């Protein structure tokens, strides 16, 4: 099956005849669907074809949004109202398709009681149960405890 440069169907032709038609028009014969029941070939300018394919790929790359990692930080003594505000902000980020990292930074002697930070993360987890799920469980690294959520 051969299609010319204008998109008209020339019908089923032998390979030799299709190549001759392409040579006469000073164009190339491109095999578009080699695995079809009747292989499909198109008469095109190959360099122009490659240019258009690159253009399509770059346009697709621009349209695709990569998810970002948004981080929210607070301390182990942050009060309930502020935590609710952070939960609402995290819901917005998750709604936009971003991942959210909740970090609790402990200073000085606060590091002696990491269970307080883990309790705060549990409250955040309960608040985000409808909008996100846990990607990585709470981890402690030095004076910081963090957890990452992804959109559902």
Wavefront OBJ file of the C-alpha trace (Angstrom):
o trace
v 0.000 0.000 0.000
v 1.576 3.284 -1.086
v 0.531 6.791 -0.070
v 1.920 9.797 -1.947
v 3.225 13.082 -0.497
v -0.224 14.701 -0.626
v -1.851 11.868 1.336
v -3.562 10.219 -1.654
v -3.727 6.448 -1.688
v -1.974 5.035 -4.764
v -3.082 1.485 -3.927
v -1.079 -1.690 -3.587
v 2.082 -1.478 -5.703
v 5.205 -3.551 -6.050
v 8.239 -2.223 -4.195
v 10.124 -1.546 -7.436
v 7.269 0.561 -8.875
v 6.876 2.521 -5.617
v 10.616 3.272 -5.554
v 10.494 4.485 -9.166
v 7.595 6.836 -8.396
v 9.504 8.241 -5.413
v 12.673 8.728 -7.546
v 10.708 10.560 -10.237
v 9.414 13.022 -7.635
v 12.900 13.247 -6.048
v 11.550 12.039 -2.703
v 12.057 9.019 -0.435
v 9.946 5.917 0.140
v 9.360 5.441 3.871
v 7.939 2.226 5.303
v 5.355 3.483 7.821
v 3.718 0.232 8.985
v 5.925 -2.736 8.094
v 4.035 -5.247 10.296
v 0.557 -4.571 8.868
v -1.287 -7.209 6.833
v -0.477 -5.094 3.775
v 2.686 -3.079 4.584
v 2.140 0.669 4.253
v 4.753 2.926 2.635
v 4.652 6.665 2.187
v 6.421 8.898 -0.321
v 7.968 11.762 1.692
v 10.949 14.060 1.948
v 12.839 12.170 4.660
v 14.666 15.165 6.157
v 11.380 17.069 6.428
v 9.765 13.995 7.998
v 12.514 13.770 10.640
v 12.170 17.481 11.396
v 8.413 17.140 11.952
v 8.911 14.098 14.203
v 11.418 16.002 16.374
v 8.981 18.895 16.550
v 6.178 16.571 17.724
v 8.436 15.041 20.379
v 9.518 18.409 21.754
v 5.901 19.618 21.840
v 4.894 16.498 23.764
v 7.786 17.032 26.188
v 6.685 20.608 26.837
v 3.096 19.540 27.533
v 4.028 16.806 29.996
v 4.308 18.140 33.531
v 6.862 16.601 35.784
v 5.791 16.199 39.371
v 7.849 18.206 41.792
v 8.726 17.518 45.393
v 7.262 20.218 47.626
v 8.550 20.424 51.200
v 6.739 21.703 54.278
v 8.832 22.227 57.447
v 7.854 22.839 61.030
v 9.018 22.052 64.548
v 7.861 19.445 67.065
v 6.070 22.102 69.153
v 3.973 23.481 66.282
v 0.369 23.795 67.448
v -2.749 22.082 66.080
v -4.033 25.087 64.082
v -0.747 25.538 62.249
v -0.536 21.827 61.498
v -4.046 21.990 59.992
v -2.864 24.877 57.797
v 0.111 22.770 56.644
v -2.240 19.848 55.913
v -4.443 22.096 53.756
v -1.383 23.356 51.867
v -0.171 19.769 51.354
v -3.626 18.847 49.978
v -3.272 21.645 47.412
v 0.148 20.357 46.349
v -1.136 16.775 46.095
v -4.131 18.003 44.086
v -1.715 19.571 41.583
v 0.014 16.190 41.176
v 3.139 17.002 43.197
v 4.797 14.899 45.863
v 4.937 16.404 49.357
v 7.697 15.996 51.923
v 6.753 16.848 55.500
v 9.848 17.608 57.593
v 9.949 18.185 61.325
v 13.178 19.862 62.395
v 14.193 19.397 65.997
v 16.614 21.851 67.617
v 18.867 21.328 70.580
v 17.361 19.161 73.288
v 14.190 18.558 71.249
v 16.158 15.754 69.570
v 15.987 13.709 72.774
v 12.258 13.150 72.218
v 11.789 12.104 68.571
v 8.480 10.422 69.447
v 6.894 13.914 69.598
v 7.889 14.463 65.941
v 6.576 11.032 64.968
v 3.223 11.871 66.631
v 2.993 15.088 64.607
v 3.649 13.112 61.411
v 0.865 10.672 62.368
v -1.546 13.643 62.653
v -0.485 14.821 59.205
v -0.907 11.285 57.858
v -4.469 11.136 59.188
v -5.227 14.551 57.660
v -3.926 13.519 54.222
v -5.520 10.059 54.128
v -8.121 11.086 51.483
v -5.803 13.019 49.147
v -2.490 11.188 49.333
v -0.744 8.037 50.362
v 2.607 7.451 52.023
v 5.462 6.906 49.586
v 8.110 6.452 52.248
v 7.391 5.894 55.940
v 8.673 8.344 58.597
v 12.461 8.377 58.812
v 14.832 10.082 61.184
v 18.016 11.592 59.860
v 19.982 13.496 62.463
v 17.805 16.227 63.937
v 15.108 15.862 61.261
v 12.187 13.476 60.888
v 10.481 13.360 57.491
v 7.889 11.521 55.450
v 6.943 11.710 51.756
v 3.371 11.599 50.389
v 2.234 11.035 46.801
v -1.158 11.813 45.209
v -3.751 9.039 45.150
l 1 2 3 4 5 6 7 8 9 10 11 12 13 14 15 16 17 18 19 20 21 22 23 24 25 26 27 28 29 30 31 32 33 34 35 36 37 38 39 40 41 42 43 44 45 46 47 48 49 50 51 52 53 54 55 56 57 58 59 60 61 62 63 64 65 66 67 68 69 70 71 72 73 74 75 76 77 78 79 80 81 82 83 84 85 86 87 88 89 90 91 92 93 94 95 96 97 98 99 100 101 102 103 104 105 106 107 108 109 110 111 112 113 114 115 116 117 118 119 120 121 122 123 124 125 126 127 128 129 130 131 132 133 134 135 136 137 138 139 140 141 142 143 144 145 146 147 148 149 150 151 152
